[in-house]
Amino acid sequence: MEMFDTLYEAREITLIGVHDERTGSIWHGYARASGRTGVVLAGQNGPGATNLVTGLDQAKAAYTPLVSIAGALASGHVYRDAFQELDQQALFTPVTKKTWTATSADQVPEMMREAFRVAHTPRKGPTQLNPPRDVLSGQADFGPMQTPETYRPVTAMAATAQTIAKAARMLAEATRPVIMVGGATKTTGTGDNAMALAEAFNTPVVSSPGHGDAVPFGHPLNADHMGPRGNPVATRLVKEADVILGLGTRNGFNATFHSYDNINRDAQIIHVEQEPTAIGRYFPLTMGILADAPTVADQLVAEAKTLGRRAEADSWTETYRSERHAYLAKRDADAQVDILPIQPSGLFKTLQDVLPKDAAVTMDAGTLCLQATDALSYWHPQRLFTPLDFGLVGFSFAAGLGVKLAMPDRPVISLMGDGGFGMTVSELSTAVDHNINSVTVVMNNGCWGAEKAYQRDCFAERYIGADISSPPFDTLAELYGAKGYRAQTLAEMAEP
């Protein structure tokens, strides 16, 4: 209440009140779309704080910069079985980069400044501040207003000339080279650097799952998502490559399942990362480069001008282009657009046809959204937002609200299953109250899709707990004051 009362006078700050702290993925979407820091206030200590845990763990897994503040029990009440007593320092430590509990008001300015610095230091992530009630009632001088430059790293690390020369030779001598881009290419908006590198070596580019917007869809060297949840063309490239250059990617679980089933065991791997603990963590390397990925890409482009082209590698790339073209044509031809009820492939084809190229798309966890990740095209950076490795069900709708706040002039489309939307439907009030005009598409299949698919494929169709019922969400949206539409055909879906 002390913070809210102060915000009453802070006209330059907009408070977006959510109905449940667990839907803090609004601030995930905002932070990831804007490049700024999401700031979250828990409603209260105890249950308000515990509700934050899921959202903060999602942010930690996705490297989203958040500063979260949850008021804590008054200092004199600790260890006395007080109302809503909880050890918040212990609770938040595993799900944040760093957690602080202030013991005096004088500590708060220093802790807040450090919270922003830590949140934005690679790898980015959430931080947590717990000010007890008596600290919140105190006063402290914060000093001059902080600017982003005071807490964000501004110097990009470059590789040495010897390192660049060796990496360039490896790419030039490869017969089946592949460049793998990840979150660092996406969040820095430097897909053009990666594609300039791809052009310099005439090398196909694949993206780790959830980062298909790191490089533009329309570029002929972009193979899109790779791995067990990617498309077969991009996946084959990584399975057969003899040299793999990883630019700002962890080669993590969603991309590889940490298995040589999804990456060539015999490939030479060059791994470029700013986070030293990520380099070579899952697969042995030929070469690790601790540096900024787009900077290294630019250095390699300059080095490539001194090297010749190679016919065998060019043939590998030409084969890829033919396969990619055939795959996209077959995907469109196989889309089930004339079948009722609506089928996922037909829905994705329809969305592909009607979505503007500058649209941002948020995805939920679950089978249908996993399919949609590679079934849609992302023409510009920062246009695809997924829950990534944490797989938070219910992420998409709330994240879409945050993306819309960060990109108010762009259309924002959130794809969800009926189960996930049912978990976060109360935030329709947030959208209506604050005029956040995103569009949510609820794919209503009446079940928890991933669980039912597992029971079908692995447990002899012994279905239990997988089927769900939901109200008519179009009617529910109208009751909240939003617009609701029910589409039973793809023609209705395509209507403006």
N, C-alpha and C positions, 0 to 999 in steps of 0.2 A: 504493500500500500504506500509506503514511503516513496518508492521508485515511481509508482503510478502518479502520485501527487506531484512529483517533480516534472514528470512528462507532460502534465497538464499545461505547464508554462512553456514547454519546449516545442514551439510551433514548427521548428525546422525538422522535427522528427515525426514520422508517421507511425503510429502504433496499429498493427494489424492483429486483432485479437482472434485466436483460433479457439475451437471448442474443446480440443483435446491436445495436450502437449505431445502425444504420440504422432500427431500430424505435423510435427515440425519439419517434415519434408518440404513444406512450403519454402522454408529457408534454405533447404538443399537446392531446390530449383532456382531460387533467387541468387544464391552465391555462385552456383555453377554457370548460370547464364550471364551474370553481370561481371564476374571476376572480382567482386567485392566480398566483404565478410557478411555472412548472415548472423544476426544477433537475436538470441532467443531468451525470453524471460519465462521461467516456470511460474505457474500460478501460485504455488505455495510449497513449503517444505513437505517432507513426507510423501504422500501420494502424488503431488505435483512433480516432485523430483523423480520418483520412480517411473512416472510416465515418460520422462525425458530419455530414459536409458535406451529404448529402442531406436529413437531418432538419432541419438549421438553415436551409437554403434554403427548405424547406417552411414553416418558422416565419416566415421573413422575408416570404414572399409572402402569408401568411395573417395577419400582424400578431399573432402569438402571443408573449406575453411569456415568454421562457426565459432562464435563466442557465446557461450550459454551461461546464464546467471540464474541460480536458484537460491532464494532466501533460505537460510538455515535456522535451526532452533536457537533461541537466545542462549548465550554462553553460560549463564548461570543455571540453566535448566538441563544441561547435558548430563547424561548418566543418572537421571532421576525419574526415568519412565514418564517423561513429559508427553503431552499431546503431540502426536505425529513425530515422535523422536526417531531419528534415523542417522546412521553414520554416513553422511553424504560424501565425505572425503574418500572413504573406502568404496562406496558404491560407484562413483564416477571414475576412479583411477583407471580401471581396465578398459573403459570405453572412450577415453579421451587421450589426446597427446599429453596433456598435463592438467591437473586439478589443484586449485588453491582453496584454502579456507582462511578467510581473513580473521584476525583476532582484534583488530582495531580499525577505525575508519581511516587512519593515516596510511594503512597498508594498501587500501583499495586502489588509489591512482596508479601506483607502481605495478600492482597485480594486473590491472586492466591493460596497461600498456604492454606488459609481457604477454598477456593472453592474446592480443592481436598479433604480436610478433611471432609467437609460437604457432598460431593458427596458419600463418602465411609462410612459414619456413618450410622448404621442401623436406619431406613430403607433407603437403598441407593436411589439415585435419581439424577436429573440434577441440576446444578448450573449455574448461568449466570453472566458474567462480562461485564459491559458497559464502556469502556474507551473512552472518548471524543477525537476528532481529535487532540486537542492541547495536551492532555495527551499522545496520541500515538506518538506525535512528540518529547516528552521529553525523558529523560534517568533516569534510576534508577539502583542501585546495588542490584541484587537478592541474593547475598551471596552464600554460598555453595550450590551445587546441591542437591535437595531434593530426597530422596529415598522413595519407597512406604511405608516402615516401619514408616516413620515420619508422615504419615497422615492416615494410616489404623489402625483400632483397632486390637490388636493382642491377647488380653486375652478373652477367651471364658467364659461366665458366667455359673457356675454350680448351680444346685438346692441343697437345704439343704438335709441332710440325712433323716430328718423326712418327708419332702415333697416326696422324692423318695420312701420311705417305704409306704406311703399312696397311691401314684399312682400305685405302683406295686401291692398292695393288691386289688385295684379296678380292675385292669386288670386280676388278678388271680381269683377273685370272679365272673367275668363276664361270662355269658353264650353265649353272641353273641358279642364278642369284634371286633373292627375294628381300624386299624391305618390309619390315613389320612395324607399323606405327601404333601408338597407344595414347593414353590419356594426356601425356605431356604435350604431344603434338596438337591435340585437340584444345586443351585448356589455354595454351599460349596462342592459339589461332595462327599457327605457323604451318598449316598444311601446304601452302605454296612452296615453302622451303623444302619440304619432303618431296613434293612432286618435281621440283627443279632437280633434286638429286636423282630421282627415278629417271627423269629424261636424260640426265647427263650419262647414266650408265645403261639406259634403255632397259630398266628393270621393273617388273611388276611390284605393286604395293598391296599388302594385305593389312587389315586393321583388326585389332583385338575386339572381342565382342563388346558392344555398347559404345564403341568409338568409330562407327562407320561414317560419322560426320567429320572425322579428323581431316580427311582429304575430300575434295569434291567428287560427287558421284559421276559426273559426266566425263572425267578424265579417262582416256583409254587405258592408262596403266593402273587404274584403281580396280582391284579385284574384290574389294569390300570385305565383309567379315569372314574370318578364318576360324578353324577349330571345330570341335564337336557340335557347336551350336551355330556354325557359320554355313556358308554355301560350299558346294562340292568343288568348285573351281579354285577358290582361294585356299581351301583346305588341302587340295592336292599339291598346290605350289609349295606349301610348307613341309608336306610329307616327303617331297622329292628334292627340295632345294639342297644344293651343296654349300652355299654360303647364305646365311641369314643375318641381316643387319637389323637389330632391334633398336628403334628410335623412341626413347621415352616410354617403354612398355616393360611390364614385369615378367612377361611370358607366364602369366599367372594361371589360376585354376580354370577360369571360364574359357581361356584361350587354348589351353593344352591338356586340362585335367591332370597336369603334372606327369604326363605319360608320353613315352616315345611312340605310342600309337598315333599321336597327333603332330609329331615333329620328327624330322629325319634324325635318327640317332647319329649318323655319320656326318651331319652338316657341321661346317665351321660356323660358330656363332660369334658375332661382334655385338656387344651389348653396350648401348649408350644410355646412361642414367645419371641424374643428379643425386640420387639417394644411394649411398655406397652399399647399404645392406641389401638392396634389390639386385645388384649386379651379380649374375651367376648364381642366384639363390636356388633355382630349381633345375638348371641344366648346366653342365660344365661348359666353359667358354674357351674359345681360342683367343679372344681379346676382349677385355673390359675397359670401357672408357668412362671415367668419372667426369662428366661435363654436361653442359646444356645441349639438349638434343637438336634444336633448330640451329644453334651455332655450329655444331659439328656438321650438320647437313650442309650449311653454307661453305664450310671449310673443305668438305669433300667435293662439292661442285667445282670449286676453284682448282682442286687437285686433279679432277677428272680431265680438265682441259689439256693436261700434259700426257694423257694416256690414250692409247688407240682403242678402237672398237673391236669386238670379237664376234665372228660369224656364228659360232655355236651358241653363245648366249643370246644373240639376236634371234636365232631360230627358236629358242626356248620361249622367248617373249612373244614371238609371232604366233606360236602354237597356243599360248595362253590367250591371246586376243581372240582367236577363232573360237576357243572353248567358251570364253566369257560371252561373246556375242550369241553363240548357240544356246547357252544356258538361259540368258535373259529372254530370248525369243521363246524358248520352250516354257519358261515360267509363265509368260503371258498367255501362251496358247493353251496351257493346261489349267488355267484359272477357271474355277467352276462358277461361272457367272449366271447360269440359267437354271440353277437348282435351288429348290426350297426345301427346308429352311435355308437361310443364307449360310454359305460355307466360308471358312476363313480365307481361302485362296481368292474367292470372288470378292470378298470385302476388301482385301488388301489391294487387289487390282483396281477396284473402284476408287479407293482412297488415293492410290498412285496417280490415277487419271485426274482427280479433282483438286488435290492439295496444291496450293501455290508453292513455288520453289523456295520461297523464303519462310515457309511454315516451320515452326518448331514442334517436335513431337516428343511427348513423354510416354514412357512404357511402364507397365507394372511387372511384377514377377508372375510367373505362370506360363503355361504352354503356349497359349495363343500369342501373348506378347513376345515370347522368345521367337516364335515364327515371324512375327511382324518386324522384328529388329532388322532382319536382312531382306524382308520382302518389300520394304519401302525404300525410297531413294532420298538421300540427304545431299543437297546441292551446295550447301555452305557450312562452314564450321559452326559449332554450338547450336545444332538443330536437333540433336538426339540426346535425350536424358533418360537414363535407365537406372534401376537400383543397383546395377553392377553386382559385385561379389556378395553383398549381404542379402540380396534378394528379398527386400521388404515388400510383402503383399500390402496393397493399399497405398503404395508410394506415388503412383502416377497422377491421380487427381490433385492431391495436395501439391506435388511438385509442379504441376502445370500452373497452378495459381501463382507460385513463386516465379516461374519463368515468365509468366505474363506481366507480373510486376516489374521484372527486370527488362522485358522487351515489350512495352505496351503497344507498339505500332506493328507488331508482327502477329499473325494468326498462330495460336497455340492449340494443338490437338492432343488430348490425353486418351490413350487407349487403356481400357480396364476390362477385367472380367467382372461378372456380377458379384462374385464373392468378395473381391478386393474393394469394389465400389461400396458394397454394403458396410464395410469396416470404416469407411471415412465419409459417408454420405452427409454427416452433420456439418461438414465444412461447406456445404451448399450455402449455409447462412453466411459464412465468411465471404464467399464469392459475391453474394447478393449485397451484403452490407457495405462492401468496399468496391463494388462495381468492377470486379475482376472478371473480364469477359473471355474466358477460355471456353473451349468446346470439348466435352468429354463424350467419347464413344464407348458405351458399355456393351461388351460382347457377351450376350446373355445365353450361356450354354447350360445353366441350371446345375452346375457342379463345380467342385474344386478340380480344375482340369488336369493339373500335373499329377495330383494324387490318383485320380481316376485312371489316367493313362498308365501309371505304374501298376495299378491293380489289374488293368487289362493285360499289360504286356508281361508282367513278372509274377502275378499271383492268380493266374487262371480265371480272371474275371470275377474274383470273389469280392464284389463291391460292398464296402461298408464305410459309412461316414463321408462318402464322396459327393453325394447328391445334396443340393441345397435348394431352398425356395427363396424368392425375393419378391418384394412388392413391385408394382409397375413404376419403374424409376422415372418415366416421363411424367406421370401424374404426381409423384413425390416431388420432383423438381418444381412443378407448378405451385405446389403447396408452400414450398420454400420461397417462392417469388422469382424463380428462374424460368427459363423457357425449356419445355420438355417436348421431345419428339419421339415417336415410335416408328421405326422403319422395319417393315416386314419383307421388303424387296430391295434389291440393289438399286433399282431405279429411284426409289424413295430416298435411299442413302445419297445418291448423286445430286438430288435436287438442291438448288442454291437456297 
